[in-house]
Amino acid sequence: MVNLISFPRSGCHWLMRVIELCTDRPRISRQGKPLPWYDSEGSPWGVHHHDYEFVNDSGRIKLLEDGLDPKNFHSVIYLYRDPIDTLYSLFEFIDCPKTEENIAMASELYYRHKHKWLNGADNIRNFLTVSYEDLVNNGCPTIEVILD
């Protein structure tokens, strides 16, 4: 089973929709839970994990969840996006002020997330990194790499 891992607001839901269209593998969405993909026979094909969840806590960004360990995964697609675009989207999505403190905290968490997964990739048998920018600028070739 493939695990799609990303920092929130990195384009993972868009990537999942593109994969679904290219492969005819619909997924069942459950808010706040890993999102399984199923192939046309109903067999599990992949799961999406956000690893981190954020909320606006009275004007301060708050981390709700941080718990996935790369050592527990065998097949991973790690999707990342330019950190400025990612964090801007995150602040807009949770309607949180872009204060110096909030930006510093979110930036540190972005760095830690990316560092954790890219350094933890040595233990993952099948690991593929995909950038959001490659999906935008080279969509078809990037999707072909993912589907291989």
N, CA, C and O of each residue as an XYZ file, in Angstrom:
592
protein
N       0.844     -1.172      0.000
C       0.000      0.000      0.000
C       0.896      1.245      0.000
O       1.901      1.299      0.709
N       0.519      2.230     -0.798
C       1.260      3.483     -0.917
C       0.744      4.477      0.108
O      -0.464      4.581      0.318
N       1.645      5.208      0.748
C       1.290      6.252      1.709
C       1.718      7.592      1.141
O       2.896      7.808      0.856
N       0.755      8.492      0.978
C       1.048      9.848      0.539
C       1.206     10.699      1.789
O       0.259     10.868      2.557
N       2.405     11.233      1.989
C       2.728     12.026      3.169
C       3.011     13.459      2.721
O       3.700     13.681      1.725
N       2.473     14.430      3.462
C       2.749     15.821      3.132
C       2.488     16.709      4.339
O       1.745     16.346      5.251
N       3.104     17.859      4.326
C       2.785     18.922      5.270
C       1.458     19.511      4.791
O       1.239     19.611      3.584
N       0.566     19.903      5.706
C      -0.715     20.468      5.272
C      -0.534     21.640      4.300
O       0.376     22.454      4.451
N      -1.414     21.705      3.310
C      -1.476     22.768      2.307
C      -0.376     22.637      1.256
O       0.011     23.626      0.633
N       0.131     21.413      1.058
C       1.183     21.172      0.070
C       0.646     20.680     -1.266
O       1.430     20.432     -2.182
N      -0.657     20.533     -1.402
C      -1.242     20.096     -2.664
C      -1.614     18.633     -2.717
O      -1.861     18.092     -3.796
N      -1.659     17.982     -1.562
C      -1.906     16.537     -1.545
C      -3.297     16.165     -2.060
O      -3.446     15.162     -2.758
N      -4.303     16.948     -1.729
C      -5.652     16.606     -2.184
C      -5.759     16.766     -3.699
O      -6.435     15.980     -4.363
N      -5.099     17.773     -4.237
C      -5.061     17.947     -5.677
C      -4.345     16.762     -6.333
O      -4.830     16.226     -7.330
N      -3.195     16.346     -5.784
C      -2.472     15.205     -6.326
C      -3.326     13.946     -6.272
O      -3.338     13.168     -7.226
N      -4.038     13.735     -5.176
C      -4.898     12.545     -5.078
C      -5.959     12.555     -6.173
O      -6.215     11.520     -6.787
N      -6.574     13.693     -6.424
C      -7.606     13.782     -7.464
C      -7.021     13.483     -8.841
O      -7.644     12.789     -9.644
N      -5.829     14.003     -9.115
C      -5.185     13.747    -10.407
C      -4.898     12.257    -10.563
O      -5.157     11.681    -11.619
N      -4.365     11.634     -9.513
C      -4.089     10.192     -9.569
C      -5.386      9.414     -9.792
O      -5.419      8.467    -10.577
N      -6.445      9.815     -9.104
C      -7.739      9.144     -9.293
C      -8.202      9.232    -10.736
O      -8.675      8.243    -11.296
N      -8.071     10.411    -11.349
C      -8.494     10.585    -12.734
C      -7.647      9.758    -13.696
O      -8.165      9.209    -14.669
N      -6.344      9.668    -13.424
C      -5.440      8.930    -14.305
C      -5.566      7.425    -14.167
O      -5.282      6.696    -15.116
N      -5.984      6.947    -13.012
C      -5.980      5.507    -12.750
C      -7.365      4.909    -12.554
O      -7.503      3.690    -12.447
N      -8.386      5.748    -12.506
C      -9.744      5.282    -12.218
C      -9.789      4.541    -10.879
O     -10.424      3.494    -10.756
N      -9.101      5.105     -9.876
C      -9.070      4.536     -8.525
C      -9.679      5.546     -7.562
O      -8.956      6.376     -7.010
N     -10.981      5.498     -7.349
C     -11.603      6.468     -6.444
C     -11.184      6.226     -4.997
O     -10.721      5.140     -4.647
N     -11.350      7.240     -4.172
C     -11.037      7.096     -2.759
C     -12.266      7.426     -1.932
O     -13.191      8.091     -2.398
N     -12.257      6.955     -0.719
C     -13.323      7.269      0.228
C     -12.755      8.264      1.215
O     -11.737      7.993      1.852
N     -13.404      9.425      1.353
C     -12.902     10.495      2.208
C     -13.570     10.441      3.574
O     -14.794     10.350      3.675
N     -12.758     10.497      4.620
C     -13.263     10.587      5.989
C     -12.517     11.702      6.675
O     -11.301     11.626      6.851
N     -13.233     12.741      7.064
C     -12.592     13.915      7.661
C     -11.785     13.531      8.905
O     -12.296     12.859      9.801
N     -10.523     13.963      8.951
C      -9.688     13.760     10.125
C      -9.080     12.375     10.251
O      -8.380     12.102     11.225
N      -9.327     11.500      9.298
C      -8.779     10.140      9.339
C      -7.913      9.936      8.100
O      -8.054     10.667      7.120
N      -7.008      8.938      8.134
C      -6.291      8.631      6.897
C      -7.291      8.336      5.786
O      -8.321      7.706      6.022
N      -6.986      8.791      4.584
C      -7.915      8.670      3.471
C      -7.488      7.522      2.565
O      -6.520      7.662      1.818
N      -8.197      6.374      2.614
C      -7.784      5.246      1.769
C      -8.226      5.425      0.328
O      -9.281      5.996      0.052
N      -7.407      4.929     -0.585
C      -7.777      4.815     -1.991
C      -8.115      3.364     -2.244
O      -7.512      2.467     -1.655
N      -9.066      3.133     -3.109
C      -9.419      1.770     -3.484
C      -9.342      1.637     -4.991
O      -9.689      2.563     -5.724
N      -8.885      0.477     -5.454
C      -8.887      0.264     -6.896
C     -10.286     -0.150     -7.333
O     -11.200     -0.216     -6.511
N     -10.456     -0.427     -8.608
C     -11.790     -0.713     -9.140
C     -12.395     -1.991     -8.567
O     -13.609     -2.181     -8.641
N     -11.570     -2.872     -7.996
C     -12.086     -4.089     -7.354
C     -12.362     -3.897     -5.866
O     -12.816     -4.824     -5.196
N     -12.096     -2.713     -5.350
C     -12.347     -2.450     -3.934
C     -11.185     -2.781     -3.020
O     -11.342     -2.778     -1.799
N     -10.011     -3.070     -3.589
C      -8.835     -3.383     -2.775
C      -8.115     -2.088     -2.391
O      -8.033     -1.165     -3.203
N      -7.596     -2.010     -1.167
C      -6.857     -0.806     -0.776
C      -5.643     -0.601     -1.667
O      -4.915     -1.548     -1.965
N      -5.427      0.642     -2.091
C      -4.301      0.973     -2.940
C      -3.362      1.950     -2.257
O      -2.147      1.848     -2.424
N      -3.893      2.892     -1.492
C      -3.047      3.878     -0.844
C      -3.783      4.639      0.235
O      -5.013      4.633      0.289
N      -3.013      5.303      1.102
C      -3.574      6.068      2.209
C      -2.858      7.410      2.276
O      -1.642      7.486      2.102
N      -3.626      8.467      2.530
C      -3.056      9.801      2.685
C      -2.969     10.158      4.162
O      -3.936      9.977      4.902
N      -1.821     10.663      4.596
C      -1.611     11.101      5.972
C      -1.099     12.535      5.957
O      -0.222     12.875      5.163
N      -1.643     13.376      6.832
C      -1.121     14.733      6.947
C      -0.002     14.825      7.976
O       0.805     15.751      7.894
N       0.084     13.941      8.910
C       1.122     13.943      9.939
C       0.949     15.093     10.922
O       0.996     14.861     12.130
N       0.751     16.324     10.455
C       0.518     17.473     11.328
C      -0.885     18.015     11.048
O      -1.356     17.971      9.912
N      -1.543     18.522     12.080
C      -2.809     19.241     11.914
C      -2.705     20.536     12.708
O      -2.182     20.535     13.823
N      -3.193     21.637     12.152
C      -3.099     22.947     12.780
C      -4.474     23.567     12.966
O      -5.412     23.257     12.232
N      -4.585     24.450     13.960
C      -5.782     25.272     14.156
C      -5.354     26.676     14.575
O      -4.214     26.904     14.978
N      -6.299     27.607     14.468
C      -6.115     28.963     14.961
C      -6.629     28.965     16.395
O      -7.827     28.803     16.625
N      -5.736     29.147     17.353
C      -6.096     29.148     18.771
C      -6.026     30.588     19.285
O      -4.998     31.025     19.801
N      -7.127     31.311     19.139
C      -7.208     32.715     19.576
C      -6.090     33.569     18.987
O      -5.449     34.344     19.697
N      -5.860     33.419     17.679
C      -4.861     34.229     17.004
C      -3.460     33.647     16.997
O      -2.545     34.253     16.440
N      -3.274     32.478     17.606
C      -1.962     31.815     17.602
C      -2.105     30.480     16.903
O      -3.085     29.761     17.100
N      -1.119     30.156     16.085
C      -1.151     28.870     15.405
C      -0.870     27.773     16.426
O       0.025     27.907     17.259
N      -1.634     26.694     16.357
C      -1.480     25.613     17.329
C      -1.380     24.288     16.588
O      -2.184     23.993     15.703
N      -0.388     23.500     16.959
C      -0.192     22.165     16.404
C      -1.057     21.190     17.175
O      -0.942     21.087     18.397
N      -1.931     20.466     16.468
C      -2.811     19.498     17.129
C      -2.238     18.093     17.154
O      -2.429     17.354     18.120
N      -1.543     17.729     16.102
C      -1.130     16.338     15.976
C       0.234     16.244     15.329
O       0.516     16.956     14.365
N       1.074     15.383     15.843
C       2.394     15.118     15.281
C       2.778     13.735     15.772
O       3.159     13.576     16.931
N       2.684     12.728     14.904
C       2.944     11.429     15.472
C       3.440     10.341     14.553
O       3.768      9.255     15.031
N       3.511     10.575     13.258
C       3.923      9.509     12.360
C       5.432      9.315     12.420
O       6.195     10.277     12.513
N       5.841      8.071     12.364
C       7.264      7.737     12.388
C       7.626      7.097     11.052
O       7.049      6.070     10.694
N       8.566      7.676     10.306
C       8.938      7.109      9.007
C       9.342      5.636      9.065
O       9.221      4.923      8.068
N       9.814      5.179     10.210
C      10.236      3.775     10.327
C       9.071      2.799     10.182
O       9.287      1.606      9.965
N       7.836      3.297     10.301
C       6.660      2.435     10.230
C       6.080      2.321      8.824
O       5.000      1.757      8.648
N       6.779      2.847      7.822
C       6.249      2.866      6.463
C       7.190      2.160      5.501
O       8.410      2.210      5.655
N       6.599      1.495      4.494
C       7.393      0.765      3.500
C       7.359      1.422      2.126
O       8.334      1.345      1.378
N       6.235      2.074      1.785
C       6.091      2.745      0.490
C       5.517      4.135      0.727
O       4.414      4.275      1.254
N       6.273      5.169      0.334
C       5.866      6.547      0.598
C       6.076      7.416     -0.634
O       7.113      7.353     -1.294
N       5.073      8.223     -0.924
C       5.231      9.357     -1.825
C       5.231     10.573     -0.906
O       4.239     10.840     -0.229
N       6.334     11.305     -0.879
C       6.424     12.499     -0.039
C       6.254     13.718     -0.930
O       7.110     14.012     -1.764
N       5.144     14.426     -0.749
C       4.840     15.619     -1.528
C       5.239     16.862     -0.744
O       4.851     17.024      0.413
N       6.008     17.731     -1.372
C       6.399     18.978     -0.718
C       6.160     20.143     -1.672
O       6.025     19.963     -2.883
N       6.112     21.326     -1.103
C       5.823     22.542     -1.848
C       6.704     23.663     -1.305
O       7.161     23.595     -0.164
N       6.940     24.682     -2.106
C       7.702     25.835     -1.650
C       7.177     26.259     -0.281
O       5.972     26.454     -0.126
N       8.054     26.406      0.718
C       7.579     26.704      2.070
C       6.823     28.021      2.185
O       5.896     28.118      2.990
N       7.184     29.027      1.415
C       6.468     30.300      1.506
C       5.024     30.121      1.057
O       4.099     30.577      1.730
N       4.831     29.455     -0.083
C       3.470     29.202     -0.575
C       2.690     28.309      0.387
O       1.504     28.532      0.631
N       3.364     27.301      0.926
C       2.709     26.372      1.854
C       2.229     27.093      3.105
O       1.075     26.950      3.509
N       3.117     27.866      3.714
C       2.750     28.538      4.962
C       1.723     29.638      4.732
O       0.837     29.836      5.563
N       1.827     30.349      3.626
C       0.813     31.365      3.314
C      -0.556     30.692      3.183
O      -1.542     31.178      3.738
N      -0.617     29.593      2.463
C      -1.874     28.860      2.301
C      -2.399     28.354      3.639
O      -3.602     28.397      3.896
N      -1.502     27.878      4.484
C      -1.899     27.383      5.805
C      -2.529     28.499      6.634
O      -3.599     28.316      7.214
N      -1.874     29.641      6.691
C      -2.405     30.758      7.485
C      -3.753     31.228      6.946
O      -4.648     31.557      7.725
N      -3.904     31.263      5.641
C      -5.186     31.660      5.054
C      -6.262     30.623      5.361
O      -7.393     30.981      5.691
N      -5.918     29.348      5.256
C      -6.884     28.265      5.454
C      -7.418     28.235      6.887
O      -8.618     28.056      7.097
N      -6.532     28.409      7.871
C      -6.993     28.368      9.265
C      -7.311     29.751      9.808
O      -7.638     29.904     10.985
N      -7.214     30.769      8.935
C      -7.561     32.144      9.291
C      -6.800     32.600     10.540
O      -7.387     33.042     11.528
N      -5.481     32.476     10.456
C      -4.612     32.821     11.583
C      -3.743     34.012     11.207
O      -3.240     34.066     10.084
N      -3.550     34.977     12.119
C      -2.717     36.142     11.803
C      -1.279     35.741     11.481
O      -0.725     34.825     12.088
N      -0.695     36.436     10.529
C       0.682     36.168     10.114
C       1.651     36.985     10.966
O       2.383     37.833     10.456
N       1.644     36.717     12.261
C       2.551     37.419     13.164
C       3.941     36.786     13.079
O       4.103     35.664     12.598
N       4.922     37.524     13.551
C       6.296     37.002     13.544
C       6.381     35.687     14.326
O       7.034     34.741     13.886
N       5.723     35.632     15.477
C       5.741     34.413     16.305
C       5.102     33.236     15.570
O       5.661     32.140     15.559
N       3.937     33.450     14.957
C       3.250     32.371     14.241
C       4.055     31.892     13.031
O       4.151     30.691     12.775
N       4.628     32.839     12.297
C       5.428     32.475     11.124
C       6.666     31.690     11.539
O       7.025     30.710     10.885
N       7.321     32.110     12.619
C       8.509     31.393     13.105
C       8.155     29.975     13.527
O       8.880     29.032     13.210
N       7.044     29.819     14.242
C       6.653     28.484     14.689
C       6.300     27.584     13.504
O       6.756     26.443     13.431
N       5.492     28.096     12.580
C       5.090     27.300     11.424
C       6.295     26.953     10.549
O       6.379     25.843     10.023
N       7.231     27.900     10.388
C       8.441     27.645      9.601
C       9.282     26.539     10.217
O       9.787     25.664      9.513
N       9.428     26.586     11.525
C      10.194     25.546     12.228
C       9.527     24.180     12.068
O      10.207     23.179     11.840
N       8.219     24.136     12.185
C       7.498     22.867     12.039
C       7.591     22.339     10.605
O       7.707     21.131     10.395
N       7.541     23.230      9.629
C       7.709     22.818      8.231
C       9.092     22.182      8.044
O       9.218     21.107      7.459
N      10.118     22.861      8.548
C      11.482     22.345      8.439
C      11.610     20.984      9.124
O      12.171     20.049      8.553
N      11.090     20.875     10.345
C      11.180     19.601     11.077
C      10.461     18.486     10.338
O      10.965     17.365     10.270
N       9.283     18.779      9.780
C       8.521     17.771      9.036
C       9.318     17.270      7.832
O       9.471     16.064      7.637
N       9.816     18.193      7.039
C      10.567     17.815      5.844
C      11.848     17.067      6.228
O      12.195     16.064      5.604
N      12.534     17.548      7.238
C      13.762     16.894      7.705
C      13.471     15.478      8.195
O      14.210     14.546      7.876
N      12.405     15.314      8.963
C      12.041     13.997      9.500
C      11.801     12.992      8.380
O      12.289     11.864      8.443
N      11.062     13.390      7.369
C      10.715     12.440      6.306
C      11.862     12.225      5.332
O      12.077     11.099      4.884
N      12.601     13.271      4.993
C      13.695     13.065      4.048
C      14.846     12.312      4.691
O      15.493     11.508      4.021
N      15.123     12.546      5.971
C      16.172     11.790      6.669
C      15.704     10.390      7.049
O      16.522      9.477      7.156
N      14.415     10.210      7.253
C      13.880      8.896      7.593
C      13.686      7.992      6.398
O      13.327      6.825      6.552
N      13.920      8.519      5.201
C      13.677      7.758      3.974
C      14.611      6.568      3.818
O      14.304      5.645      3.065
N      15.748      6.568      4.515
C      16.682      5.444      4.407
C      16.042      4.130      4.824
O      16.425      3.069      4.331
N      15.069      4.191      5.730
C      14.419      2.980      6.225
C      13.197      2.583      5.402
O      12.592      1.542      5.657
N      12.829      3.401      4.422
C      11.631      3.150      3.633
C      12.046      2.498      2.319
O      12.852      3.046      1.567
N      11.482      1.321      2.054
C      11.870      0.528      0.880
C      11.591      1.289     -0.434
O      12.458      1.357     -1.305
N      10.405      1.848     -0.568
C      10.016      2.587     -1.767
C       9.685      4.018     -1.357
O       8.649      4.261     -0.738
N      10.554      4.963     -1.696
C      10.373      6.356     -1.297
C      10.526      7.241     -2.520
O      11.540      7.183     -3.215
N       9.518      8.059     -2.779
C       9.536      8.966     -3.914
C       9.209     10.367     -3.426
O       8.201     10.565     -2.747
N      10.045     11.340     -3.761
C       9.731     12.734     -3.442
C       9.153     13.379     -4.694
O       9.629     13.164     -5.809
N       8.117     14.172     -4.476
C       7.442     14.877     -5.568
C       7.215     16.308     -5.116
O       6.728     16.544     -4.010
N       7.566     17.263     -5.968
C       7.303     18.655     -5.611
C       6.025     19.126     -6.290
O       5.726     18.755     -7.425
N       5.294     19.938     -5.577
C       4.078     20.553     -6.102
C       4.404     21.335     -7.371
O       3.646     21.307     -8.341
N       5.525     22.022     -7.354
C       5.930     22.828     -8.501
C       6.175     21.956     -9.739
O       5.877     22.380    -10.856
N       6.719     20.736     -9.554
C       6.877     19.823    -10.691
C       5.525     19.385    -11.234
O       5.356     19.233    -12.444
N       4.565     19.183    -10.342
C       3.227     18.812    -10.795
C       2.600     19.920    -11.627
O       1.926     19.651    -12.622
N       2.821     21.168    -11.218
C       2.262     22.309    -11.945
C       2.971     22.499    -13.291
O       2.316     22.694    -14.315
N       4.305     22.441    -13.289
C       5.080     22.770    -14.488
C       5.321     21.594    -15.429
O       5.501     21.798    -16.629
N       5.329     20.374    -14.911
C       5.579     19.157    -15.711
C       4.591     18.071    -15.319
O       4.991     16.967    -14.951
N       3.321     18.377    -15.397
C       2.276     17.489    -14.874
C       2.342     16.054    -15.376
O       2.482     15.132    -14.574
N       2.247     15.847    -16.675
C       2.176     14.472    -17.196
C       3.440     13.654    -16.889
O       3.317     12.533    -16.396
N       4.656     14.171    -17.164
C       5.834     13.371    -16.813
C       5.937     13.052    -15.321
O       6.369     11.963    -14.945
N       5.540     14.003    -14.474
C       5.600     13.769    -13.021
C       4.608     12.696    -12.609
O       4.942     11.818    -11.813
N       3.395     12.752    -13.139
C       2.386     11.729    -12.830
C       2.836     10.362    -13.318
O       2.602      9.358    -12.645
N       3.482     10.310    -14.486
C       3.992      9.022    -15.001
C       5.010      8.412    -14.037
O       4.999      7.202    -13.811
N       5.887      9.239    -13.468
C       6.870      8.746    -12.489
C       6.146      8.194    -11.269
O       6.507      7.131    -10.763
N       5.132      8.901    -10.795
C       4.378      8.459     -9.614
C       3.699      7.122     -9.890
O       3.708      6.234     -9.037
N       3.119      6.976    -11.060
C       2.353      5.766    -11.372
C       3.251      4.561    -11.685
O       2.790      3.420    -11.670
N       4.527      4.820    -11.967
C       5.456      3.693    -12.164
C       5.732      3.095    -10.827
O       6.488      2.129    -10.727
